[in-house]
Amino acid sequence: MKYESKPQTSSILPVPRTKEEAKRFYDQISRFYDYLTGKFEREYAEKALDLLSIEKGEAVLEIGFGTGHCLRRIAECIGQMGKAYGIDISSGMLEVTKKRLEKAGLTNRVELCCGDAVSLPYSDCIFDIVFMSFTLELFDTPEIPKVLYEIKRVLKPGGRLGVASMSKEDGESILLRLYEWIHMKWPKYVDCRPIYLEQSLENVGYEIKDKEKFRFFGLPGDTIIGLKRDLGPEPVEERLSVKPILNAGRPAS
């Protein structure tokens, strides 16, 4: 099945830093992340969790769990009969999160993994919910549909995906252009950039259940809840021939 892209007037910027550079950067700032942007991001991540309405007994995966605040709340919501999982590229973030969960007495409900969401180390159709906040926009443009297909693979039919992300859906603004200029000048340190979140989910077949807009330091953002359509396994050829979202390539040198 093919999914048509909505026409847009501008492209998503590339992410020129490597995965190893990203890992080193987040390892270095893991102990201080909450004092940088973590506490500001948490407000919008918490609202996304509210929209997901996590229930006791559910299996929930968080991608890019950072310092573990949302993963702790997820573990509290699922109760004794549920199970929470977290995957993050940074071993430093994993250690910070592990200590947070130990302090809360929740380690028995959570399984942590250091890895890349482009290839999730989980079986098909095992999660009721997958959640990610300010993480999808860290992946380079060609990887975004790959991550979303991987999430579809591990979600149960009818499962919920919750994403909070910087967004370009509302078009350009002076502040947005300034932020993108900073991203292009210092991409190793300002690696987030706005993406077309709703379009990205629709392109790989998610049904949009809910959507809320927010402002993050004046920049536009979206929180979207998508449902995995109960259409059976995604054909291999469909996963391998994902459509690019506008200009997915890097600028010519």
C-alpha positions as CSV (number, residue, x, y, z in Angstrom):
1,M,0.0,0.0,0.0
2,K,1.3,3.4,-0.9
3,Y,0.9,6.6,1.1
4,E,0.9,10.0,-0.6
5,S,2.9,12.9,0.8
6,K,1.2,16.2,1.4
7,P,2.8,19.0,-0.7
8,Q,5.0,21.3,1.3
9,T,6.8,24.5,0.4
10,S,10.1,23.9,2.2
11,S,12.3,21.1,3.2
12,I,13.6,19.5,6.4
13,L,17.2,20.3,7.2
14,P,19.7,17.4,7.3
15,V,21.4,16.1,10.5
16,P,25.1,16.1,9.5
17,R,26.5,14.8,12.8
18,T,27.2,11.1,13.0
19,K,25.6,8.7,15.5
20,E,28.9,8.3,17.3
21,E,29.1,12.1,17.7
22,A,25.6,12.2,19.0
23,K,26.3,9.4,21.5
24,R,29.5,11.1,22.8
25,F,27.6,14.5,23.1
26,Y,24.7,13.0,25.1
27,D,27.1,10.9,27.3
28,Q,28.9,14.1,28.2
29,I,25.8,16.1,29.1
30,S,23.8,13.3,30.7
31,R,24.4,14.4,34.3
32,F,23.6,18.0,33.5
33,Y,20.8,17.6,30.9
34,D,18.0,18.4,33.4
35,Y,19.6,21.7,34.1
36,L,19.8,22.6,30.3
37,T,16.7,21.9,28.3
38,G,15.4,18.8,30.1
39,K,13.0,20.5,32.5
40,F,11.5,22.6,29.7
41,E,11.0,19.6,27.4
42,R,9.4,17.7,30.3
43,E,6.3,19.9,30.4
44,Y,5.3,19.0,26.8
45,A,6.4,15.3,27.2
46,E,4.1,15.0,30.3
47,K,1.2,16.4,28.2
48,A,1.8,13.9,25.5
49,L,1.7,11.1,28.1
50,D,-1.7,12.5,29.3
51,L,-3.0,12.1,25.7
52,L,-1.9,8.5,25.6
53,S,-3.9,7.6,28.7
54,I,-1.7,4.7,29.7
55,E,-3.5,1.9,31.5
56,K,-2.4,-0.6,34.1
57,G,-1.1,-3.8,32.6
58,E,0.0,-2.3,29.3
59,A,3.4,-2.9,27.7
60,V,5.0,0.5,26.9
61,L,8.2,1.4,25.1
62,E,9.9,4.8,25.3
63,I,12.4,5.7,22.6
64,G,15.0,8.3,23.6
65,F,14.2,8.2,27.4
66,G,16.9,10.7,28.3
67,T,17.2,11.1,32.1
68,G,14.1,9.0,32.7
69,H,11.5,11.3,34.1
70,C,8.8,10.1,31.6
71,L,9.9,6.5,31.9
72,R,9.4,6.7,35.7
73,R,5.9,8.0,35.2
74,I,5.2,5.3,32.6
75,A,6.3,2.6,35.1
76,E,4.0,4.1,37.7
77,C,1.0,4.1,35.3
78,I,1.3,0.5,34.2
79,G,1.3,-0.9,37.7
80,Q,2.6,-4.3,38.8
81,M,1.1,-6.2,35.9
82,G,2.5,-4.0,33.2
83,K,6.0,-3.7,31.7
84,A,8.0,-0.7,30.5
85,Y,10.9,-0.7,28.2
86,G,13.3,2.1,27.2
87,I,15.9,2.5,24.5
88,D,18.4,5.3,24.2
89,I,21.6,5.8,22.2
90,S,23.5,7.2,25.2
91,S,24.9,4.9,27.9
92,G,25.3,8.0,30.0
93,M,21.6,8.7,29.9
94,L,20.9,5.0,30.7
95,E,23.0,5.3,33.9
96,V,21.2,8.4,35.0
97,T,17.8,6.8,34.3
98,K,18.8,3.6,36.1
99,K,19.6,5.5,39.3
100,R,16.3,7.4,39.0
101,L,14.3,4.2,38.8
102,E,16.3,2.5,41.6
103,K,15.5,5.5,43.8
104,A,11.8,5.2,43.0
105,G,11.8,1.4,43.5
106,L,10.6,0.8,40.0
107,T,13.5,-1.2,38.4
108,N,11.5,-4.4,38.4
109,R,9.0,-2.9,36.0
110,V,11.4,-1.4,33.5
111,E,13.9,-2.9,31.0
112,L,16.5,-0.5,29.7
113,C,18.5,-0.9,26.5
114,C,21.3,1.1,24.8
115,G,20.7,1.1,21.1
116,D,19.4,2.8,17.9
117,A,15.7,3.0,17.1
118,V,16.4,2.5,13.4
119,S,16.7,-1.2,14.3
120,L,14.7,-1.9,17.4
121,P,15.8,-5.1,19.3
122,Y,12.2,-6.2,20.0
123,S,9.8,-8.8,18.6
124,D,6.9,-8.0,16.4
125,C,3.5,-6.8,17.8
126,I,4.5,-6.8,21.5
127,F,3.8,-3.2,22.7
128,D,0.5,-1.4,23.4
129,I,2.2,2.0,23.3
130,V,5.4,3.5,21.9
131,F,6.3,7.0,23.1
132,M,9.0,9.5,22.1
133,S,9.4,13.2,23.0
134,F,11.9,15.5,21.3
135,T,13.6,12.5,19.8
136,L,12.2,11.8,16.3
137,E,13.6,15.1,15.0
138,L,17.1,14.0,16.0
139,F,17.1,11.4,13.3
140,D,18.4,12.4,9.8
141,T,15.5,12.8,7.3
142,P,15.9,9.4,5.5
143,E,15.8,7.7,8.9
144,I,12.5,9.1,10.1
145,P,10.3,6.8,8.1
146,K,12.5,3.9,8.9
147,V,12.1,4.6,12.7
148,L,8.3,4.9,12.2
149,Y,8.1,1.6,10.3
150,E,10.1,-0.1,13.1
151,I,7.6,1.3,15.6
152,K,4.8,-0.1,13.5
153,R,6.5,-3.5,13.5
154,V,6.7,-3.7,17.3
155,L,3.3,-2.2,18.0
156,K,0.3,-4.5,18.4
157,P,-2.6,-4.0,15.9
158,G,-4.4,-0.9,17.1
159,G,-1.5,0.1,19.3
160,R,-0.8,3.8,20.0
161,L,2.2,5.9,19.1
162,G,2.7,9.2,21.0
163,V,5.2,11.8,19.7
164,A,6.0,15.3,20.9
165,S,8.3,17.1,18.4
166,M,9.4,20.4,17.0
167,S,7.3,21.1,13.9
168,K,7.2,22.8,10.5
169,E,3.5,22.1,9.9
170,D,2.5,25.7,10.5
171,G,5.0,27.1,7.9
172,E,7.9,29.5,8.2
173,S,8.6,32.3,10.7
174,I,11.5,34.5,11.4
175,L,12.2,32.7,14.7
176,L,12.1,29.3,12.9
177,R,14.5,30.5,10.2
178,L,16.9,31.8,12.9
179,Y,16.8,28.5,14.7
180,E,17.4,26.5,11.5
181,W,20.4,28.8,10.7
182,I,21.8,28.0,14.2
183,H,21.3,24.3,13.5
184,M,23.2,24.6,10.2
185,K,26.1,26.5,11.9
186,W,26.4,24.3,15.0
187,P,24.7,21.0,14.2
188,K,26.7,18.9,16.7
189,Y,25.3,20.9,19.5
190,V,21.9,22.1,18.2
191,D,21.0,18.8,16.6
192,C,17.2,19.0,16.9
193,R,15.4,20.7,14.0
194,P,11.7,21.1,13.1
195,I,10.1,18.3,11.0
196,Y,6.8,17.6,9.4
197,L,5.5,15.3,12.1
198,E,1.9,14.7,11.0
199,Q,2.9,14.1,7.4
200,S,5.6,11.7,8.5
201,L,3.1,9.6,10.5
202,E,0.5,9.6,7.7
203,N,3.1,8.7,5.1
204,V,3.7,5.3,6.8
205,G,0.1,4.6,7.5
206,Y,-0.7,5.8,11.0
207,E,-4.2,6.9,11.7
208,I,-4.1,10.3,13.5
209,K,-6.2,10.0,16.6
210,D,-5.3,13.3,18.4
211,K,-3.2,16.3,17.9
212,E,-2.2,19.3,20.0
213,K,0.1,22.3,19.2
214,F,2.5,23.9,21.5
215,R,5.2,26.6,21.6
216,F,8.7,25.6,22.8
217,F,10.9,28.8,23.4
218,G,8.6,30.4,20.9
219,L,9.2,27.6,18.3
220,P,6.2,25.6,17.0
221,G,5.7,22.0,18.2
222,D,3.1,19.2,17.8
223,T,2.0,16.4,20.0
224,I,0.4,13.7,17.9
225,I,-1.2,10.4,18.9
226,G,-1.3,7.9,16.0
227,L,-2.8,4.5,15.8
228,K,-1.4,1.5,14.0
229,R,-4.0,0.4,11.5
230,D,-4.9,-3.3,11.8
231,L,-3.7,-4.2,8.3
232,G,-1.4,-7.1,9.1
233,P,2.4,-7.1,8.7
234,E,3.9,-4.3,6.5
235,P,5.2,-5.8,3.2
236,V,9.0,-5.9,3.2
237,E,9.1,-4.0,-0.2
238,E,7.0,-1.2,1.3
239,R,9.4,-0.8,4.3
240,L,12.4,-0.7,2.0
241,S,11.0,1.8,-0.5
242,V,9.9,4.5,1.9
243,K,9.1,7.8,0.3
244,P,11.4,10.8,1.2
245,I,9.9,13.7,2.9
246,L,10.7,16.6,0.6
247,N,14.5,17.2,0.3
248,A,15.9,14.2,2.2
249,G,19.4,14.5,0.9
250,R,22.3,16.5,2.2
251,P,23.3,19.7,0.5
252,A,25.8,19.4,-2.3
253,S,29.3,20.1,-1.2
